[in-house]
Amino acid sequence: MPTALITGITGQDGSYLTELLLGKGYEVHGIVRRSSSTVRSRLDRLFYDKEVYERRLFLHYADLDDVTTIRRILMRCEPDELYHLAGQSHVGASFEIPETTCQFTAMGTLKLLEITRDLTTPPKFLHISSSEIFGRPAESPQTESTPMRPVTPYGVAKTFATQMVTLYRDSFELFACNAICYNHESPRRGESFVTRKISRAAAAISLGLETELRLGALDGRRDWGYAPEYVEAMWRMLQQDKADAYILATGESHSVEEFLDAAFSSVGLDWRKFVQRDDRYVRPSEVARLVGDASKASDLLGWQATTRLPELARRMVSSDIQRLRAEQASLQ
């Protein structure tokens, strides 16, 4: 039975990856922070499954800067694959907490690489990178060879981490991959992210629970995909004979306004009647048009993103409607 270790296991990507690996017969170990009130709702179904939890799914407590404990976990688990998904992942928040962002997103990755390098049998290593490394790119769509020009603290931290993964692969012969992921969403996306703010608001307004949604700039364009498809590509990267970097993207660019239209129209509403601009949510520095060319992933991994924005938004709104209805029922 192959063994995998996941940092950030309780996050959106970590939860989908856990389900994928368990379905493929893996034993899965996850690292979570003891100091936080860990939100495990994304994995509730597995935690309450007596045939899975503590039999094929195990949790270990450690912070990314707790080198001793993480080394001990790796030596105990002896994973075949290590998926590094943890870090401060909110771009907007990185302007408020740049030191924390760099500490966990940049230095956390370096520390994990150092631990991995010292192991007798290093596991295959995957780091989830981000389209934010391209910032304001000189070309569109972006490829794996597009120069990195980050314009946010998060983008700078991810650029450092991405380049360190490449360095350790080339210098120390680690099997280390960068999954350069463009925005990928799902009903499990955190509520601080703009797509989830939109889907939840559309659901709440349609149920008569709220009356407005406040957002920052609406003209920013993103390449939005569906998270479960992206973790499939991550797994495929570690099944290859050679480690490399791959862009994961749909190849389509959409504005925030287009996401609003898809979400609100799925419940028969016109978003223009409910959305108010709020300058508090405008970032000091914003990336330009980010859209990825995933041809390499298609050619070498046999992977393509298939869920498009209208269906993505519809699924997210539908899930939020179910969640809100359940919350209202529990209050009665």
Secondary structure, DSSP 8 states (H G I E B T S, - for coil): --EEEEETTTSHHHHHHHHHHHHTT-EEEEEE-SSS----GGGHHHHT-TTTBTTTEEEEE--TT-HHHHHHHHHHH--SEEEE--S---HHHHTT-HHHHIIIIIIHHHHHHHHHHHSSS--EEEEEEEGGGSSS-SSSSB-TTS-----SHHHHHHHHHHHHHHHHHHHH---EEEEEE--EE-TTS-TTSHHHHHHHHHHHHHTTS---EEES-S--EE--EEHHHHHHHHHHHTTSSS--EEEE--S--EEHHHHHHHHHHTTT--GGGTEEE-GGG--SS------B--HHIIIII-------HHHHHHHHHHHHHHHHHHHHHHH-
